[in-house]
């Protein structure tokens, strides 16, 4: 692997600490490393006790595994955050406008700004959403935009995650843990809180009530596939934190034209369903008829305006990796502004010239499946063996339209507490965005994922990544 | 003076369940819409043994109703009836409209995916109709399918694909429509499935509702073709629902919790 230079978020030079980290660095230098190690073990015990664990797909023994937590925070200055905030807001606004357009008049296709084939042949386009008007025009109530940093002012959006982004429970629990372990640090530094998130989520969802609601108070529920889902903990956690009911398929049925949940006082109509069940499994009467995880008839109720589904079905079309490369055009088309956040240059392998380039430079590129997520089915060229490279070459030749490729980004590093003391590791950032009809709230912070293996660029928890608390500093 | 036929339709669907129903839903697409040469004078649908939950227009603008079967019911009857005035427009429906993009009807669905036989039929047609205009070519296609696939009840079912029916060489109106849709799409024409009613000469009672297809031609827009009867729909045809295939336009689809068999009977009368 080539040796690249990486942007270190703590140290701009070996003995020069960047501004946002100054207070922390001083504190760390004066502290006892043995004490910190003990703290780190405490944190792990804490997570095990509250049960934030996850299952890894595709592993024979899908034991519950703890996502490792690193106690060194990732720190972002107020100025850096404000730019990110503006960029994310612009992007999410554009995505909502795009989704409304693509399921109505399709002006962007008529204008020729993105090729029609990209939508027409796309499995993520959901015909059942044609003509639906979600409450307040909101499609992506919750988004988790993945960002990476490569330099002082260089942030790139990696993925928009506007289907059902997960990880917010880690953001909240990581902070809780840090507050308990290092209260003295929070006394010294002005770290903006993330704890209002559940109440903001509640307020945001309550602002998107369906036209046909008959409840005097908004009734919210979180739909989970059940205890066997890898994110079940998060579903239960979110429901609990925002004061909503956690429901499963068997708790729900259609009553008087509404989706209603079973309660001790009979069936109660739901206004907003935050569903953590994928589109395909959401309604066996409309989508996959074999699904046992969904609610038969919910799409009919939705269409008739008697429930809000968060996020709306069909948002995956905006999350599609083949479409991703058009995001700057999409932003410009709907907002009239240039994109504030950068897009990673992307080769669409469906295009013969791009494919040729990708095949010629495979060992330097990252190749992703168009509909994939979670780091599965992905090739990181510089880290791949000869055998992996040739296997991927065959895949690319067989189904080029299924892949996109991007340059290997020099992801920034933030130190972790390693055996040797502080050691830099690559990170990304997933801030959580809440969209309601008249406002967008971005929680200051988010989930910082860190590749714990030295030199690794893959931060996904399913591939050996860990998490860090993310501190956004006040002015 | 436009030639208008007044049709009176009464369509009764009955479900009988071996065991009392615990929970079941039915989605109905049984109500014709006014427009494209047909005008609904009056229409009503009534359900016994169940309750209407919702009424709405689906993505393809089909008038849709969601019915919940009464808990404990062993019998559900849906009566859909009314009067429709139909002009004879020789199958011409005209320009595409609505939010559903035309390209939606260009993409194959599982029921209309082209296999070897559909591809062969398309290739043969391309050769035979070289230089012909689109309309004549589609007439030829309808005639070819009518010859290749005999109308025969009981050989196919709702899950039979276009390719399967073409290979078998027999089928019903649904299969004819699917084969024509599959072949037309394979040749690059947008095509869609229509479910509806047909006034049959000298016969009031029928066993099932009818189905045909529409092909989109650049010059004329949507044109109907009834392969089973070898004609373009005229004043005897009432369009009820549109779809990419049967699945989108099915008169009734349902889901039921619980065991036990169910039996379906249909009684349909179309008269002038």
Interface residues (C-beta under 8 A of the other chain):
Chain A: X103 X104 X105 X106 X109 X116 X120 X121 X127 X128 X129 X130 X131 X132 X253 X254 X256 X257 X284 X285 X289 X296 X297 X300 X301 X303 X304 X306
Chain B: X23 X25 X27 X53 X54 X55 X56 X57 X58 X59 X60 X61 X64 X66 X68 X98 X99 X100 X101 X103 X104 X106 X107 X244 X253 X254 X255
